[in-house]
Amino acid sequence: MADKVIITCALSGAVTMPVQSPYLPLTPEQMVEEAVKAAEAGAASVHIHARSPENGKPTSDANVYRQMLPKIKERSNVIINITTGGGLHLTPEQRISVVPTFKPEIATFNMGSMNFSIHPLAKRYKDSDYKYDWEKPYIEMTEDIIFRNTFADLRLFCKTMKENNSRPEAECYDTGHIYNCAFLVREGLIDKPVWLQFVTGVLGGIGSHPEDILAMKRTADRLNGAENYMWSVIGCGFPHQFNAAALAVMLGGNIRVGLEDNIFIEKGVLAKSNADLVAKAVRIVKELGKEVATPDEARKILGLKGKDKVGY
């Protein structure tokens, strides 16, 4: 499996706004279609956030997830990776509730508190541009909000994921988060090998410069030992999504793309679907002499329990 690259596709997220792109999936039906097409384009895994069908606002409502997860599972063999990040306005208890409810194969797990901010985005749009009235206040509030992930929260998340045999994907927005993850390993709360996601380019976290990504990898190597972890990279925005992907492939890592992290397929050109972004990632992987992992190959690499053991 050394030459296999896992491509994860993050469909919509919680901080990409409807005002930014008309192609952002918001309803359960749109999410299902985007997930299936992303898998057909080459994604081994799709990362899912729920959005209110009425106005596209991030939600932790289990009923919204129930309109998506079984349909994706029925139509595709793709791994479904559910967020426990949820949305910046949700409590830790709301965010982790998806794990005991749906018992996913894998779920994201944020490794530390931060001021996760998108407030500069508000300067790009006039009031008349917004599709929904919640968007501008949501954007502006991020300047003065802490995305909470205390050590007590991390312990709760670890315990819940272990109880439901859901593999944690450790989302690391800076080198300190890699230290937090190493601490959880020492405490016996996360098992080796760890699956790390280097999240770069978020305001409040580390940047997407190659030196930043190399710093993340060097830190992970030193704290874990190369044999004790696997890793993937997110580059937020354009061209960072694809530059980071290329660097990760060259360094032996894996990659995440999708409209959650970047809305452009080329400079100034909006991607019309998540599948477009996945297809470009597939081309990068193949041009660099690697192979794209299938969902079942990715399950084997990550040691997942299998889609027949989820709770939906």
Secondary structure, DSSP 8 states (H G I E B T S, - for coil): -TTEE-EEEE-STTTS-TTT-TT---SHHHHHHHHHHHHHHT-SEEEE-EE-TTT--EE--HHHHHTTHHHHHHH---EEEE-S---TTS-HHHHHTHHHHH--SEEEEE-S-B--B-GGGGGGS-GGG-SSTTHHHHHHHGGG--B---HHHHHHHHHHHHHTT-EEEEEESSHHHHHHHHHHHHTTSS-SSEEEEEEES-BTS---SHHHHHHHHHHHHHHH-GGGEEEEEEE-STTHHHHHHHHHHHTT-EEEESTTT--EEETTEE-SSHHHHHHHHHHHHHHTT-EE--HHHHHHHHT---GGGS--
